[in-house]
Amino acid sequence: MRKGCLFDLDGTLVNSLTDLALSTNEVLRNHQLPQHDISKYNHFVGNGIQKLMERALGQEHLDILDECLREFQVVYARRYLDHTQPYEGIMELIETLYDQGIKLSVVTNKPHDMAIQIVEHLFPNRFVSILGQQDAYPIKPNPESVHFALMAMKLSRQDCYFIGDSDVDIETGYRADMKTIGVSWGFRGRLELEEAGADYVVDEAMEIWRIINENWGE
């Protein structure tokens, strides 16, 4: 029986792209570098803030990467909840899962402190654990953070689904030997999720509950 769900954050539970893009563009502007359309950030995000900044800077400007990373953290800390909101249907999904006794955790490559603040602001007291990027473990797709979440939930990998919007998330679930659910509304789209080998791909949030409910006796 599936008793738990581990969710990615950005692109899965919340649409944070505008705040990430505007913060990165502000850093680029401060260095008189070209800025990017918000749509381009769909493929810049997903592997942590260092990769985000590397992709935004381009190979020719990596000499200022460390400086830009420090600036980004200051800028983003001011605006990370300006436009970030749950996707359509997510609030209903989380409340349904919580009410049905499904244990919930977040495993994300967003910096740990910011992940906690966003989740607790938008979904107070609904998640057993919130694990973001920190020195205690490698970022996804390494599954070590998943193992920490499972321990906090007191569940085994067979008890849970890993849910995300990118090939990074599907690989994370695969490496953790978990069933995976890809969400098509995020930053990467259905094709990437299918090619990554997701066990399920959904187009609406409540489809996740239907999958859990239909497989309740597994």
Salt bridges, closest charged atoms under 4 A:
ASP8 OD1 - LYS140 NZ 2.90
ASP10 OD1 - LYS110 NZ 3.38
ASP19 OD1 - HIS83 ND1 2.87
GLU26 OE2 - ARG78 NH2 2.99
GLU26 OE1 - ARG79 NH1 2.91
GLU54 OE1 - LYS51 NZ 3.38
GLU67 OE2 - HIS31 NE2 3.99
GLU71 OE2 - HIS31 NE2 2.91
GLU95 OE2 - ARG126 NE 2.97
ASP167 OD1 - ARG188 NH1 3.66
ASP169 OD1 - LYS140 NZ 2.71
GLU171 OE2 - ARG175 NH2 2.64
ASP177 OD2 - ARG157 NH1 2.73
GLU192 OE2 - ARG188 NH1 3.13
GLU194 OE2 - ARG190 NH1 2.99
ASP199 OD1 - LYS179 NZ 3.97
ASP203 OD2 - ARG190 NH2 2.94
GLU218 OE1 - ARG2 NE 2.71
